[in-house]
Amino acid sequence: MADDKTTPEGAAQPGTTGEGNQPVAAIAPEAKTGAPERPARGGNRGGGAGGRDNRGGGRDNRGGGRNNNRGGRGNNDGGEELIEKLVHINRVSKTVKGGKRFGFAALVVVGDGKGRAGFGKGKAREVPEAITKATAAAKKSMVRVPLREGRTLHHDGTGQFGAGNVTVRSAPAGTGIIAGGPMRAVFESLGVSDVVTKSNGTANPYNMIRATFAALADQSSPKSVSQRRGKKVTDLLARAGGSAAEVAADAAAVTE
């Protein structure tokens, strides 16, 4: 006798889905598992933002390249080692609403020890940054000064700037650098080993440095004078006196 078991009305029979009591195999897989999930809009937007961040990184890289190039132009020293001398640091202040704002001003002299030197000044809120700015400015303002035998000046000279008045004189070998303060830093970075100097007037380091460079700018060598006048170096040196052998030796020693 067959088992007359009944199920509650509306309940799914075994082997059916309950949707019209259809067999399980009769329903498509999409209907069974549901529609495929769509990625969240926030995720896409986040991915787009990531792409924009990458593009922004590219801009940062390009900006970094520009900064590196700019720094390369500022350090136009030809790859050679330079002598840097810190001459003076001055603390300055600016009165603003609520108090005073302090800063620092640095004066730096830079040279290669082979006849090239320059000076620069820089201001910043911190001392290292002020020195960096002054050094970069000094490298850009380097000038060449002709030296005799690579150790002293060719002739005496004077320089003046503002209230600063300096006198520079050539000296024989073994004299050393007879200079003080800012002037000594200039000749040490320039590569001069024998010189006698005197400063008359102000002791302001800025004016002394500018007056010293004004005196060095007036320096000329026998070679440059001979080219300008269309004569030989021996003819110019012969007028100073001395034997022909000494004149010839001095003329051969002139390199600039």
C-alpha positions, 0 to 999 in steps of 0.5 A: 500500500502506497504511503499517502504522505502529504506536504503542507500547502505551498511547501516545496516537494523534495527534488524541486525548487519551490517555484511551481515545483519545477525540478532543480535541473529545469532552472538555468544556472543564472537563475540558480546562482543569481546575476553576476556581481557588479564591481562597486562604483566606489572601487572603480572611482578609487582605481581612477583616483589611483591612476590620477595619483600615478599621473601626479607622481609623474608630474612630481618626477618631472618637477624633480628633474627640473629641480636637479637641472636647476641645481646643476646650473647653480653648481657650475664648478666644472666638477672641481673642488672649491674652497669655501670660506664663511666670512660672516653671519649676521642675525637679523630681525623683523618686527611683525604683529605679535612679535619679532621674526628672526633670520640669518644673513651669511657672507661666503667666499668661494674659490678654486685656489687657481686664480678664480674666486667670488663672493655671495650673500644669502638670507634665510630663517636658518643658518644652514640654508643661508650658507647654502644660498650664499655659496650658490651666489658666490659660485655664480659670481666667480671671476678670474684674477691673473697671478704671477707664478701662481703665488702672488699678484702682478702689481700693486693696486687699490680698491674702494667701495663705500667707506671701505678702502683697501691696498694690495701689494705683491710680495716675494716668495716666503712672505705669506698672506699678511691680511686679516679678516675678510681679506684673508679669506679672499686670498686663501680661496684665490690661491695667493700665498704671498701678498701684503694688504692694508685696510683703511676705513670701515671694518664692515665685512661686506664693504671690505670684500667688495673693495678687495674684489674691486682691487683685484679687478684692476689686476692685469698681466704682462701677457694681456698688456702685450696683446692689447698693445701689440708688443712682446712680453720681453719688450715690456719686461725689459723696461723694468730693468734687468739683464737679458737672461733675467728678462727672458726667464721672466717672460717664459714664466708668464703664463697668464 
